[in-house]
Amino acid sequence: MPNLRHKNRRLTLASLVLLTAGLWLGQWHVRGRLSSPTTALVLGGDAKREEFAAQFATEHPDLDVWISSGANPEYSTWVFQESQVSLERLHLDYRAVDTVTNFTTLVDDFERLGIKSVYLITSDYHMRRANTIAAIVLGSRGIHYKPLPVASERPPEPWLRSLRDGGRSILWVFTGKTGSELAQLSSRLPTLP
């Protein structure tokens, strides 16, 4: 009987941990839905995202726009000028080398500036992976986000990319490293004949 009692305690403890985590995530999610973003985060990779963001910024005149590793600065500036969005609201950042680093290079800046909620702008096919990373990286700093997908003709990315980058995001939360350093290192290694 002591073995069964021990198993029941473990099960009860595991249930309480899961319930507590679920309640915390639920309230965090609800608060995020109720908060009004002050910033838009645009993930680079497609000029249509920047065009969408410029149009969105004209409809939301108090919104700052951060573009992470987007088009060249001349094009980005031109798009926002054409939409008559003040360039004081535009922040261009080119530190990111991939989707995970789109978030990890900016999250500390957002936290330092007191940004608590952002619109997340990326292509619809890319949104699942971006949501996964945002939940982990932005969530680790208590920053909420609202996805704004940009329509495309492409099918959604495979789940495996979301799982891989979710794992890289968790690695970053605990170590400050995303694993992109390994990919860059391996691309510089000589190939064997």
N, C-alpha and C positions, 0 to 999 in steps of 0.2 A: 503493500500500500504506500510506503514512503516514496517509491519511485513514481507512482501515479500522481501523488500530491505535488511532487517536484515538477512534473510535466505540466500539471494544471497551473502552477504558479508561473512558469515560463510563458505559457500560453496567455494567461491573464496579463502579465507584464508586457508581452509583445503586442497584445490587443490595445492596451493603454497607450503605448508608445505610438502605434499607428493611428489611433483615434486622436491623440494630441496633435500629431503631425498633420493629420487631415484637417482638423479644426483650424489650426494655425494657417495652413495653406489656403483653406476656404475663406477665412476672414481677410487674408492678405489679398486674395483674388477679388473679393467683393469690394474692398477699399480701393483697389486699383481701377475697377470699373466705374467707381463713383468719382474718382479724382479727374481733374481736368489737366491734360498735358500742357506744359509750357514750352516744350521743345519738340522738334521733329528730328529723328535720327534716320538718315538716308544711307542705306548700304550701297556702296559703289558696285559697279558691274554691268550696269545698263543705263544709258543716257535717258531712257524713258522715265526712270525713277526720279532723276533730277528735274525733269520737265514736270512730272506729276507734283513733286514737292514745291516747285515754284508756283504752280497754279494753286495748290493747297495753301501756300503762304499768303497769297493774295486774298484768300477767303478768311484767313486767320491772322490779322495784322499784328497781334501781340506775340506771335510764335517765332522763336528763333529756330534756325535750320542748321543742323550739323550734318555734313556729308563726309562719310568715312571712305577714303580711297576711291573716290568717284572719277569722273572724267577730268581732263586737264583743267587747271584753274581758269584758263581763259574761257573755255566753253562754259564751265559752271557759272562764272561771273556773268557771261553774256546771257545765259538762260534767265537768271534772276533779274538782270537789268531789263531784258525784254518784257518780263512780267511785271515790271515796275515795283520790285521788292527791294527795299533798302539793303544795300550790301552790309550794313552794320548788323543785320540779322543773320547773315550768312557766315558760317564757320566751316572752313575746309581743312580736313585733316588727312594726311597721307601716310600715317604710320602703319596702318593695317596691311597685312599681306594676304589675308583670307577672311572668311566669314567670322570665325571665332575672334580673331584679332580686331575685327570691326568693333566689337563690343569691349574687349579687354583693354584696348588702347584709350578708350574714351570714358569708361565707367568711373575712374577716379576723378577725372575732370568734372563729370556730371555731379558726383558726390560733393566735391569741393565747392562747386557753384550752387549747391543746394537744390539741384534739379531732382524732383521726386517722381515725376511722371513724364513719359515721352510717347510720341507717336512713333511707331516703327514702320518705316516705308521701305519695301522691297518688292520684287516681282512675286506674283501669286505662286509660281512654281517653286520659289525659294522660301516661301513663308514658313512652312513646317519646320525646316531646319533653323531658320532665324528665330522662331518662337521658342524652340528648344534651348537655344543658346541664351536668348534674352531672359528666359525664366531663371536660368542658373546664374548667369553673370550679373545682369541687372538686379535680379532678386537677391543676390548675395549682399547687395548694398541697399536693399529696401527701395529700389526704384521700380515703379510700376510702368507698364507699357500697354499701348493699344495698337494692335496691328492694322496697318492700312496697305493692303495688297494692291500692286499695280498690275492691271490685266496684261496677259501675254497669251501667246498661242502655244506655249510649251506645257507638257504634262508635268505634274509634280515630281520633284526629285525622289529617288528611292529612300525608303526608311533608313537604310544602312548609313547614309550620310548624316542623318539626324542623330542616330545612335552614336556614330563615331565622334561627331562634333559635340554632342552632349557629354561624352566621356572626356573629351579634351577640355571642355568648360569646367567640369568637376575637378579635373587635374589642376586647372588654373586657380580655382577657388582655394585649393589646399596647398599649392606649391608656388603659385605665381608664374608658372610656365604653361604654355599651351600645347607644346609638342611641335609647333611650327618650326622651332629651332632645329629639331631633328630632321624634318623634311628638307630644310635649307641645307643642312650639313650633308645629307645623303645625296643631294643633287650636285654637290661639289666633289664628291668622291669619284676617283677614276673608275671606269668600267673595266671589268675583266674580259680578256679576249675569249 
